[in-house]
């Protein structure tokens, strides 16, 4: 390996080390931990499960209200 190649390699390694250190100092503290990711995943799963359970309630209530209105309407109309 020539002296010039060796110096370029050393410079490249130093640059890479500096970029990695910058990442560790600036970006890594803002990343979520495994615990935070797990907690977020649990909350999302729970939220989705709640919507699956209650998805049919809106049409059910609409049907009940419509049935009650038609029953009252027919009762009044027959008199």
C-alpha positions as CSV (number, residue, x, y, z in Angstrom):
1,X,0.0,0.0,0.0
2,X,1.4,3.3,-1.0
3,X,1.8,6.2,1.5
4,X,-0.9,8.2,-0.4
5,X,-3.4,5.3,-0.2
6,X,-2.7,4.8,3.5
7,X,-3.2,8.5,4.2
8,X,-6.5,8.4,2.2
9,X,-7.7,5.4,4.2
10,X,-6.8,7.1,7.5
11,X,-8.7,10.2,6.4
12,X,-11.8,8.2,5.3
13,X,-11.8,6.3,8.6
14,X,-11.5,9.5,10.5
15,X,-14.4,11.1,8.5
16,X,-16.6,8.0,9.1
17,X,-15.8,8.1,12.8
18,X,-16.7,11.8,13.0
19,X,-20.0,11.1,11.2
20,X,-20.8,8.2,13.5
21,X,-20.0,10.3,16.6
22,X,-22.2,13.1,15.2
23,X,-25.1,10.6,14.8
24,X,-24.5,9.3,18.4
25,X,-24.6,12.8,19.8
26,X,-27.5,14.3,17.8
27,X,-29.8,11.6,16.6
28,X,-29.5,8.6,18.9
29,X,-31.0,10.4,21.9
30,X,-34.2,11.1,19.9
31,X,-34.7,7.5,18.9
32,X,-37.3,5.4,20.8
33,X,-36.2,2.7,23.1
34,X,-37.5,-0.9,22.8
35,X,-39.7,-0.3,25.8
36,X,-41.3,2.8,24.2
37,X,-41.8,1.0,20.9
38,X,-43.4,-1.9,22.7
39,X,-45.7,0.4,24.6
40,X,-46.7,2.2,21.4
41,X,-47.4,-1.1,19.7
42,X,-49.5,-2.3,22.6
43,X,-51.5,0.9,22.6
44,X,-52.1,0.7,18.8
45,X,-53.2,-2.9,19.0
46,X,-55.6,-2.2,21.8
47,X,-57.0,0.8,19.9
48,X,-57.5,-1.3,16.8
49,X,-59.1,-4.1,18.8
50,X,-61.5,-1.7,20.4
51,X,-62.6,-0.5,17.0
52,X,-63.1,-4.0,15.8
53,X,-65.4,-4.7,18.8
54,X,-67.5,-1.6,18.4
55,X,-67.6,-1.4,14.6
56,X,-71.1,-2.8,14.3
57,X,-72.7,-0.6,17.0
58,X,-73.4,2.4,14.7
59,X,-75.5,0.4,12.2
60,X,-77.2,-1.4,15.1
61,X,-78.2,1.8,16.7
62,X,-79.3,3.2,13.4
63,X,-81.5,0.1,12.8
64,X,-83.0,0.4,16.3
65,X,-83.9,4.1,15.8
66,X,-85.3,3.5,12.4
67,X,-87.4,0.6,13.7
68,X,-88.7,2.7,16.6
69,X,-89.5,5.6,14.2
70,X,-91.3,3.2,11.8
71,X,-93.2,1.5,14.7
72,X,-94.4,4.9,16.0
73,X,-95.2,6.1,12.5
74,X,-97.3,3.1,11.7
75,X,-99.0,3.3,15.1
76,X,-100.0,6.9,14.5
77,X,-101.0,6.3,10.9
78,X,-103.4,3.5,11.8
79,X,-105.4,5.6,14.2
